[in-house]
């Protein structure tokens, strides 16, 4: 159902530090897959949209924050494929709308604001029930888009070319993308996630997702939790400086919430000598560029 606008290619990133440490660094440009539904969001929505259509749902409902890539992508996907969409937005309305929510609204998404204490209970029937009464029957996409169908889609990031790398690196938010990549690698190489938020609980979350999705344990993975810059959506001038430098040198745009933190971590590990000479490292560009300017303000 979802259309690929540009097949994601693997590009080598040549840099002084990779030459000095004798490692090779590559990036898979999943961000180019679709102009609005980019990277892992395209992968995670693909089978969910197919299932929603098969089950005759006409409305998608999902959750997210004010700068959510998932809200942005879901709104675009719903419009493109003929679904109505409802976005449950954490917190109060602020006008004028920021670029993320303005775009979602322009795509036809109805924005429903929910106070933070209620939002924290978004999985409870006492919260979902009134939404069903208000909006009727809808297909519920979880916050961040992670479920078993999303993992299936994310596993397709991996192909035989990807399996040739020693390390495959990805940002981690809700865990669905890395779970899909781990599944797709099927024991080959080593998968390394870079947490966008504070806390070691993500490792447990990913383990649970893998137990639900896979019939056999896969242990060739890890999540680095020291490059979150203070937590989810926390940024710094150092991080923005690094992102700007990467764009200037390599024309690769990164975002400060996910891909920028991952790439910063990889460069730090290369600099520290944590990768042996001749190691081939692949990074996955998961998109998420839509909120960059809003984050700089």
PyMOL commands that set and color helices and strands:
alter all, ss='L'
color gray80, all
select helices_A, chain A and resi 16-21+30-32+40-54+69-80+99-106+116-119+125-135+143-145+148-155+162-164+176-185+201-213+237-250+259-271+289-296
alter helices_A, ss='H'
color red, helices_A
select strands_A, chain A and resi 10-13+24-28+59-64+84-90+110-114+139-141+167-172+190-195+221-224+280-284
alter strands_A, ss='S'
color yellow, strands_A
deselect
rebuild
show_as cartoon
